[in-house]
Amino acid sequence: MTAARSAVRERLDAPDVLARCRTLVAPSLREAVGRLHPWMGEMAAYAFGWRDLGGTGGASGGKGVRQALAVLGAEAVGAPGRDGVPAAVAVELVHVFSLLHDDVMDGDPLRRGRPSVWKAYGTGPAVLAGDALFALAVETLATAPTAPTGPAGPADLAGSANPAGPTGPIGPMGPEGVADPAGSAGPAGAAGPAALRVLSAALADLVRGQADDLLFASRPWSGERRVRPAEYRTMAERKTGALLGCALALGALLGGASPATAAALDRAGRHLGTAFQVADDVLGIWGDPAVTGKPVHGDLRERKKTLPLLLALDSPGPAAGRLAALLETAGDPARAAALVERTGARARCLAEARRHLAAAKDVLAGLPLRADAAGELHALLECRIRP
């Protein structure tokens, strides 16, 4: 890459980074979806926003944060962005698979302002379409090539790094001293077992997070069985952070990175995902409907157990007790929001999101990543975007 091109890329802001990566990934993503059974492909195209129910062009899809992280993961370790495209396709397929099933489980009739897939096509077809996307993600990753590791490989940019305290699914040692389950990506060829182990670990965490989220809904707002903030944080890392960490790690692995480097990038992505979730929780109560697409106090109206509420309920003082009583009786959302704010929970959530972003930056700073790709990763970290 020329110095001029590098300088141009360093000036890109987050929307530019996302657009560049979406453009790179789009042909392969559409080609993969085109291999599905025609009915499954139709529902997938609808879910991605490529078509509407009438078969014509639909609304635009999401921002593409996960696919951008996969591309940047490859570039950060010295490989071309195209090496991360199979990882980007796989994580995007898994993401949409999870959305299809989440909408069924939560009974959400809308997704991005349109009828959700189960509402448009039926519950059974939506579940089957999700299953098809999951199978396609595994196939895509299983057949993806990987760059070589070692003296001639791009992983030399970061392979000697010693990431501090990774707790994700890959790395020389896990949080409890467990040996690296991913192994080495090995010589050039199919990414195979190493990449699939990373994806399966992220999927296992995602399922655990979704299970906890579903169980939280039936637990009381007060008393010993209430949901504690620490439980919620674990759920958020699993449900939202795991796939973002997986995207970065898989892109790096397909780019030839060492397992230690991929583990560090996984940790950075998990911090980023947790920050996104906490910020999303704040928007769910106080966000501008023109930005969020949800009514003011939307999460309160739906009685979702989000971090601002749980922090407020755990706070000292009379406001916490009044808030619990109000939530138990489905009281006025505006009054509940005022009580949450009075406890300082809103400010504490924003501070927590900033701490996770800072932690992600610290992880990246400890790795000798390629400067232009690292700059684009920081652009995503510093922009208030929702995945």
C-alpha positions, 0 to 999 in steps of 0.5 A: 500500500502506498503512503498516499493511500495509507494517509487517505485511509487514516482520515476515513471516519466510521461510516466510510470504513463501514461502507468500504468493507460492505462493498468488499464483502457484498459480492461474496455474501450475495453469492453465498446466499444465492446457493441456498434453496430458492425459498430460503434464499428469498427469506434471507434476501428479505432479512438482509434488506435486499428485497421486499415482500413483492420481490423488488429492491427493499430497504437497506440492510444494517451497518455491517459492523461485524463484517467490517471487523472481520475485514479489518482483522485480516488487514490489521495483521498484514493481509489484504482485506479480501482474506477476511471476506469469508470470515465476514460472510460467515459472521454476517450469516450467523448474525442474521440467523440469530436475528431471525430466531430472536424475533421468533423467541421475543415475538417482535413483529418488526425488524428495522421498520418492516415486518420481521421474517416470521411475521412475513413468512410464518414462524416455521419458515423463519426458523428454517431460514435461520437454520439454513443461514447457520449451515451456510456460515459453517460451510463458508468458513470450513472451505475458507483459505488461510494465509500461512503463519510463520516467517513469511506470513503476515502474522509476523506483524503481531505474532510475537505479541503477548495479549494481557489476560484474554478471556475469549475462546482462543489464545495460548491459555484461557482464563482458567489456564485451559490450553488454546482450543483453536490451535494454530491456523497452520500452513496455507490452505483451508482454515478448517478446524481452527476457524470453526472452533472459534466460531463454535465457541462464539456461538456457544456463548451467544446461545448462553447469552440468549438463554440468560436474556430469556430467563431474565424476563421471568425473574422479579424486579426485587428480592433475592431472585432479581437480576443483578448487574453482574449477571447482566454484564455476563449476558451482554458480553455473550449475546453481543460481544462474542460475535464481534470478538469472533469477527475480529479473531476470524479475520485475523486467523484467515489473514495468518495471525497467531492464536495469541494475536487472534485471542487479543483481538477477540477480547477487544471485540468483546469489549466493543460489543459490551460497550455497544450493548450498554450504550444501546440500553441507554438509548432504549430509555432516553434515545431520540426516536428519530435516531433509534426508531423506537418510542421514547422510554421504549425499553421501559414500556416493554419492561426489558431488564436493561443495565440502567434499570438494574443499576438503579435497583441496586443503588442505595436510597429510596428511589430504588424501592420506589422504582421497583414498586413502579416496575412491578405494577407496570407504572408510568414509564416517564416516572420510572425513567426519572427515578432511574436518572435520579439514582445516577444509573444513566451516567454510570452506564455511559461511564461503563461503556467508555471504560469498555471502549478504553479497554478495547483500545488498550488491547489494540495498543498492545499489538503491533498492528498495521497502522492504517487498519488500526486507525480504521478500527479506532474510528469504529471504536470512537464513533457512537454507532450501534451494531 
